Each structure stands twice: as C-alpha cells, then as structure tokens.
C-alpha cells in the first residue's frame, strides 16, 4: 500500500488485545511506524511501534486495553512523522484476550522474568520449579 497510513478492519468484542505485524517501508532510510486502533467510541493513538528500515522486514508488537467493548475496530499503521512513505504489511494479527487469559499470561511473564533474572536458579536447590521456570531454564 502506498500512503502514510494503512489499515484493515476486524470485528472486536473483548477488552484486552495484542497486535503483531511484519512491516517493511520504502521511501525513507528508516521510520518509526506506529499502530493505532480506532473503535466506535475512542481512538488509541499508539498501541505498538517499530523502527523500520528501508527494504527490511521489521516486527511490530504491542497491546492494549479497551475502555469499553466495541463491535468494530480499525487498525492503522502510520509513519510517526507523517511523511509520505510506502508501508507494506504482512502477517498482521489482532488477538483478543479474556480477562482470565490476560491475567494468566501476565503471571506467566512475571514468572519468566523472575526466572530469567536468576530468581529461579536459587529455587533449583530446593527442587521447587513451576512450569514457566522450567521452560525459562530450557531457553537459557
């Protein structure tokens, strides 16, 4: 797509969400690409960003919490300085989460972060590791 912004439409009914997309630009050496979300009730101006370089695929990742449910949402990708460039989008995903899924993922990330900061390494002496800590040890 050629413009300072690109978009797609997604039915939306939940309050928590994550966004991912592969972004490639042309027309500038690099650009800060910002993802925004427009719902029926509000615009969320920055739900994810990536510093994209000319001709290279860059991974945009972000998240958001909606103030109220919406039946429809418009996802926009824009150059943050509003200069006219070409933005190519591939494999974009808007993933809804329930409150329970969000809290589970939040706790998993807290456990993983604690593990990766060597907290869980002390726990290995006592033999007490939860599943996320074991997974973290496999990655390190």
C-alpha positions as CSV (number, residue, x, y, z in Angstrom):
1,X,0.0,0.0,0.0
2,X,1.2,3.5,-0.8
3,X,0.4,6.1,1.7
4,X,1.3,7.5,5.1
5,X,-1.2,5.0,6.7
6,X,-2.6,1.6,6.0
7,X,-5.5,-0.3,7.7
8,X,-7.7,-3.3,8.0
9,X,-11.0,-3.9,9.8
10,X,-11.6,-6.5,12.5
11,X,-14.7,-7.5,14.4
12,X,-14.0,-6.7,18.1
13,X,-15.9,-7.7,21.2
14,X,-13.4,-8.1,24.0
15,X,-11.5,-5.7,26.2
16,X,-7.8,-6.9,26.1
17,X,-5.8,-7.3,22.9
18,X,-2.4,-7.8,21.4
19,X,-1.2,-6.8,17.9
20,X,1.7,-8.2,15.8
21,X,2.6,-7.4,12.2
22,X,5.6,-7.5,9.9
23,X,6.3,-4.1,8.4
24,X,8.5,-3.0,5.5
25,X,9.0,0.5,4.3
26,X,10.3,2.3,1.2
27,X,10.8,6.0,0.6
28,X,12.9,6.7,3.7
29,X,16.1,5.2,5.2
30,X,14.1,4.4,8.4
31,X,10.9,5.4,10.0
32,X,9.1,4.9,13.3
33,X,5.9,3.1,12.4
34,X,3.1,3.5,14.9
35,X,0.0,1.3,15.1
36,X,-3.2,2.9,16.3
37,X,-6.7,1.5,16.9
38,X,-10.0,3.3,16.3
39,X,-13.1,1.8,17.8
40,X,-16.7,3.0,17.8
41,X,-16.1,5.0,21.0
42,X,-12.4,6.0,21.0
43,X,-9.0,6.2,19.2
44,X,-6.0,4.6,20.9
45,X,-3.1,6.5,19.2
46,X,-0.2,4.2,20.0
47,X,-0.8,0.5,20.6
48,X,2.6,-0.6,19.1
49,X,5.7,0.7,17.4
50,X,8.6,-0.4,15.4
51,X,11.7,1.3,13.9
52,X,11.5,0.1,10.3
53,X,14.5,0.3,7.9
54,X,14.1,0.7,4.2
55,X,13.6,-2.6,2.4
56,X,13.9,-4.8,5.6
57,X,11.1,-6.6,7.4
58,X,10.6,-5.4,11.0
59,X,8.4,-6.9,13.6
60,X,5.8,-4.7,15.3
61,X,4.4,-5.9,18.6
62,X,2.0,-4.2,21.0
63,X,-1.0,-4.4,23.2
64,X,-4.0,-2.5,24.6
65,X,-6.9,-2.5,27.0
66,X,-10.2,-1.1,25.7
67,X,-12.2,1.1,28.0
68,X,-15.5,-0.3,26.6
69,X,-16.5,-3.1,24.2
70,X,-16.6,-2.4,20.5
71,X,-18.2,-4.3,17.6
72,X,-15.8,-2.9,15.1
73,X,-12.2,-1.7,15.2
74,X,-10.0,-0.1,12.6
75,X,-6.2,-0.7,12.8
76,X,-4.0,2.0,11.3
77,X,-0.3,1.9,10.6
78,X,1.4,5.3,10.1
79,X,4.8,6.9,9.9
80,X,5.1,8.8,13.2
81,X,6.4,11.9,11.5
82,X,3.6,11.9,8.9
83,X,6.0,11.9,5.9
84,X,4.7,10.1,2.9
85,X,6.3,6.6,2.6
86,X,5.3,3.2,1.3
87,X,4.3,0.8,4.1
88,X,4.0,-2.9,3.3
89,X,2.2,-5.0,6.0
90,X,2.4,-8.8,6.2
91,X,1.1,-11.4,8.6
92,X,-0.8,-8.9,10.8
93,X,-2.7,-10.3,13.8
94,X,-5.1,-8.7,16.2
95,X,-5.5,-11.2,19.1
96,X,-8.3,-10.8,21.7
97,X,-7.9,-12.0,25.2
98,X,-10.4,-12.6,28.0
99,X,-9.6,-11.1,31.4
100,X,-8.6,-14.6,32.7
101,X,-6.3,-15.3,29.7
102,X,-4.7,-11.8,30.1
103,X,-4.1,-12.4,33.9
104,X,-2.7,-15.9,33.2
105,X,-0.3,-14.5,30.5
106,X,0.7,-11.7,32.9
107,X,1.5,-14.1,35.7
108,X,3.5,-16.3,33.2
109,X,5.5,-13.3,32.1
110,X,6.2,-12.3,35.7
111,X,7.4,-15.8,36.5
112,X,9.5,-15.9,33.3
113,X,11.1,-12.6,34.1
114,X,11.8,-13.6,37.7
115,X,13.3,-16.8,36.3
116,X,15.5,-15.0,33.8
117,X,16.7,-12.7,36.5
118,X,18.2,-15.7,38.3
119,X,15.4,-15.9,40.9
120,X,14.5,-19.4,39.9
121,X,18.1,-20.6,39.9
122,X,18.0,-20.3,43.7
123,X,14.8,-22.3,43.7
124,X,16.6,-25.2,41.9
125,X,18.5,-26.0,45.1
126,X,15.2,-26.9,46.8
127,X,13.8,-28.6,43.8
128,X,10.8,-26.3,43.5
129,X,10.2,-25.1,40.0
130,X,7.0,-24.3,38.3
131,X,6.4,-25.0,34.6
132,X,7.3,-21.5,33.4
133,X,10.5,-21.5,35.4
134,X,11.4,-24.9,33.9
135,X,10.7,-23.5,30.4
136,X,12.9,-20.5,31.1
137,X,15.8,-22.7,32.1
138,X,15.5,-24.6,28.9
139,X,15.7,-21.4,26.9
140,X,18.8,-20.1,28.8
